[in-house]
Amino acid sequence: MFPQQELINQIEEADVILAEGPHLVRPAVQLSENSVILYSSHNVEIDRWSHLQNTYLKDRYYNSLKKSESFAVSESDGVICVSEQDLQRFSEIYGSVSNPVIVPNGTYESNIHNNVDRSSSNVRKDLGIDLDQTVALFVGSDYGPNVDAARKIVTWSEQACDENQDIHFLLVGNVGNRIDADNNHLTVTGFVDNIEPMYACADIALNPITDGAGSNIKIIDYLARGLPVISTPFGVRGFEFEENTIIINEIESIYNRVKEYGSGSKQIQQRKIQTVASKYTWHTLSKKLLSYLGENFNAE
C-alpha cells in the first residue's frame, strides 16, 4: 500500500519485472509504465491453500487470493508456469492465460554430488537407526499434501514394525511438526540445520504425493544426490525423466515396492545425476526463460 521510494525507482528503471507471487502483480502494473511484467507462478495458489479449514478468515483470504491470482494470470504480460498441469489449471479457472511459458523447477548445481558417501554410520547411530536397515527418506515442509504423505509413511512404518522388516522410514523437515508417532521403524527429525547428512544416510527417497499444486522440487533434490526415488505418478508432474530414472507406483503399491527395493548400481545412479545436471539446474532452466523473453518481448 505504501511502496518505498527505492522500490519505485527500481521499477521505473527495470525493463523486466518478475513478480514472485500473485499479490505482487497488481502493484507492479500500477507502478510501472513501460516494464514487461511477468507473473512467476510456483503453484496454482488457490489449489495450494484449498486445504485450509473453512472459517470466516479463510474465506476472506481465499477470495482475496483468487482475485489476485486472476489478475496476475490475465493482466501480466506473461505467465511462467512450472508444469503443463498448472497451465491447464489456470486455463480452467481463469480462462485466458497471458503469453504462458513452462519453466520447470530445478536445483542448484552445487547440490549435485557425484560421489555421496552412503556409509554415514555416525548419522545413523546418532538417529538410532540400525546400520543394516534400508532407510527410506521423505523431506517435506508443513504443507497439507506433505502432511498427508507423511501420515501414509507412518502407516507403512507401523506395517514394517509388525512384519519385522529391515526398513526404516526417515521423515525430515517441518512436516514432522504435524506427526505424532513413535515406533522402531520411524524417525521424525523435524527441521534440521544441515540436511546433507540426511540425504547421505538414506538408501532410497520417497515422494508419495497425491494432491497439491506446482511441482515437487524434492524429487530433483533427491536425484541430485544420486538417490533412487519411488514416486506416485502425480508426484512427478512437471518433470520429464528418462525411462528407469525413477520408480513410479500408485500410492497403494509404494510400501511393497520399498520392501522389494535393492540397491541400484552406480551406473543407474550416475544416469540420474546426469539427467538433473543437464535438464533441471537453475543455470540450464534460466536459458529457457531468457529465450522466452527474447522471442516474446525482444529482451536481450
ZAMARGU-4260 file (C-alpha; in steps of 0.2 Angstrom, whole numbers, plus 5000, padded with zeros to 4 digits):
<rodrens>
0) 5000/5000/5000 | 5015/5012/5004 | 5029/5007/4992 | 5046/5014/4997 | 5054/5026/4985
5) 5069/5014/4982 | 5057/5001/4975 | 5048/5014/4964 | 5065/5019/4957 | 5070/5001/4954
10) 5053/4998/4945 | 5055/5014/4934 | 5072/5008/4928 | 5068/4990/4925 | 5065/4983/4908
15) 5058/4966/4915 | 5049/4963/4932 | 5047/4946/4938 | 5033/4946/4951 | 5035/4931/4963
20) 5018/4929/4969 | 5000/4934/4963 | 4998/4949/4976 | 5014/4957/4968 | 5007/4959/4950
25) 4994/4972/4953 | 5006/4985/4962 | 5019/4981/4949 | 5007/4985/4935 | 5001/5001/4944
30) 5019/5007/4947 | 5027/5003/4931 | 5024/5012/4914 | 5034/5003/4902 | 5042/4987/4910
35) 5037/4969/4905 | 5029/4962/4919 | 5029/4943/4921 | 5020/4933/4934 | 5032/4919/4940
40) 5020/4907/4947 | 5026/4892/4958 | 5009/4885/4961 | 4991/4887/4957 | 4989/4896/4973
45) 4971/4894/4976 | 4974/4875/4975 | 4989/4876/4986 | 4978/4884/5000 | 4962/4874/4997
50) 4966/4863/5012 | 4963/4877/5025 | 4949/4874/5036 | 4933/4883/5031 | 4932/4898/5043
55) 4927/4917/5040 | 4946/4922/5040 | 4950/4908/5027 | 4936/4913/5016 | 4941/4931/5016
60) 4959/4927/5012 | 4954/4914/4999 | 4943/4926/4990 | 4957/4939/4990 | 4969/4927/4984
65) 4958/4921/4970 | 4956/4939/4964 | 4974/4942/4965 | 4978/4926/4955 | 4965/4930/4942
70) 4973/4947/4939 | 4990/4940/4939 | 4986/4927/4926 | 4976/4938/4914 | 4984/4955/4916
75) 5003/4952/4917 | 5012/4952/4900 | 5017/4934/4903 | 5015/4919/4915 | 5029/4907/4920
80) 5022/4890/4925 | 5031/4876/4932 | 5021/4862/4924 | 5009/4859/4910 | 4996/4854/4923
85) 4997/4871/4931 | 4995/4880/4915 | 4979/4869/4911 | 4973/4873/4928 | 4975/4891/4926
90) 4965/4890/4910 | 4951/4880/4918 | 4949/4893/4932 | 4953/4909/4924 | 4951/4907/4905
95) 4964/4916/4895 | 4982/4915/4901 | 4994/4929/4895 | 5009/4923/4885 | 5012/4907/4895
100) 5029/4898/4896 | 5033/4882/4906 | 5050/4883/4915 | 5051/4868/4927 | 5058/4869/4945
105) 5076/4864/4947 | 5090/4864/4959 | 5107/4872/4961 | 5122/4865/4953 | 5131/4865/4970
110) 5118/4852/4976 | 5123/4839/4963 | 5135/4826/4971 | 5143/4813/4960 | 5151/4804/4975
115) 5140/4803/4990 | 5147/4793/5005 | 5132/4781/5009 | 5141/4774/5024 | 5136/4788/5036
120) 5137/4777/5051 | 5139/4791/5063 | 5122/4799/5057 | 5113/4783/5058 | 5120/4780/5076
125) 5115/4797/5081 | 5097/4794/5075 | 5096/4777/5082 | 5094/4768/5065 | 5101/4751/5063
130) 5116/4751/5051 | 5109/4736/5042 | 5091/4743/5038 | 5086/4751/5022 | 5082/4769/5025
135) 5068/4777/5015 | 5069/4796/5016 | 5055/4809/5014 | 5058/4828/5016 | 5044/4840/5017
140) 5038/4856/5024 | 5022/4859/5035 | 5010/4859/5020 | 4994/4849/5018 | 4999/4837/5004
145) 5016/4834/5013 | 5007/4830/5029 | 4995/4818/5020 | 5011/4809/5013 | 5020/4809/5030
150) 5004/4801/5038 | 5004/4787/5025 | 5023/4784/5028 | 5019/4782/5047 | 5006/4769/5042
155) 5020/4760/5032 | 5032/4761/5046 | 5019/4753/5058 | 5017/4739/5045 | 5036/4737/5044
160) 5036/4735/5063 | 5023/4722/5063 | 5031/4712/5049 | 5049/4715/5057 | 5055/4722/5040
165) 5073/4728/5039 | 5066/4745/5033 | 5067/4762/5042 | 5057/4777/5037 | 5065/4794/5040
170) 5054/4810/5040 | 5064/4826/5039 | 5058/4844/5039 | 5044/4854/5047 | 5031/4841/5041
175) 5037/4832/5057 | 5028/4846/5067 | 5011/4838/5062 | 5017/4820/5065 | 5014/4812/5082
180) 5020/4794/5080 | 5034/4783/5088 | 5040/4766/5083 | 5056/4757/5080 | 5055/4759/5061
185) 5052/4778/5060 | 5062/4793/5064 | 5055/4810/5064 | 5068/4824/5065 | 5058/4840/5062
190) 5068/4854/5054 | 5087/4851/5053 | 5101/4864/5051 | 5111/4853/5039 | 5101/4842/5028
195) 5115/4834/5018 | 5119/4821/5031 | 5100/4815/5030 | 5102/4813/5011 | 5119/4804/5014
200) 5112/4791/5026 | 5097/4786/5015 | 5096/4772/5003 | 5081/4777/4994 | 5069/4793/4993
205) 5050/4794/4993 | 5038/4806/4985 | 5021/4798/4990 | 5011/4814/4985 | 4994/4813/4978
210) 4987/4831/4979 | 4993/4849/4978 | 4999/4862/4965 | 5016/4867/4957 | 5028/4853/4956
215) 5038/4843/4969 | 5056/4850/4969 | 5061/4837/4982 | 5062/4824/4968 | 5076/4834/4959
220) 5085/4837/4976 | 5084/4818/4979 | 5091/4814/4962 | 5104/4827/4963 | 5112/4817/4977
225) 5110/4801/4967 | 5096/4793/4977 | 5084/4781/4969 | 5067/4788/4970 | 5049/4780/4972
230) 5035/4792/4967 | 5017/4792/4963 | 5013/4797/4945 | 5005/4813/4952 | 5022/4817/4961
235) 5032/4818/4945 | 5021/4831/4937 | 5031/4845/4929 | 5046/4834/4925 | 5051/4823/4911
240) 5063/4809/4916 | 5072/4796/4905 | 5065/4778/4907 | 5070/4769/4923 | 5077/4786/4930
245) 5064/4784/4944 | 5052/4771/4950 | 5033/4776/4948 | 5020/4767/4958 | 5002/4771/4963
250) 5001/4776/4982 | 4994/4759/4987 | 5009/4750/4980 | 5023/4760/4986 | 5026/4751/5003
255) 5028/4734/4994 | 5040/4742/4981 | 5050/4749/4996 | 5051/4731/5003 | 5057/4724/4986
260) 5070/4738/4984 | 5088/4733/4981 | 5102/4745/4980 | 5104/4752/4962 | 5120/4751/4953
265) 5132/4766/4952 | 5128/4766/4933 | 5110/4769/4936 | 5113/4782/4949 | 5125/4791/4938
270) 5112/4792/4924 | 5100/4800/4937 | 5113/4813/4941 | 5117/4817/4923 | 5098/4819/4920
275) 5097/4833/4934 | 5113/4841/4928 | 5108/4843/4910 | 5089/4847/4912 | 5085/4854/4929
280) 5098/4865/4936 | 5093/4884/4938 | 5108/4888/4926 | 5100/4877/4912 | 5082/4882/4915
285) 5087/4901/4915 | 5092/4899/4897 | 5074/4894/4893 | 5067/4909/4902 | 5080/4921/4893
290) 5075/4913/4876 | 5056/4916/4880 | 5060/4934/4884 | 5069/4937/4868 | 5056/4929/4857
295) 5041/4937/4865 | 5047/4954/4871 | 5063/4957/4861 | 5073/4957/4878 | 5091/4954/4876
</rodrens>
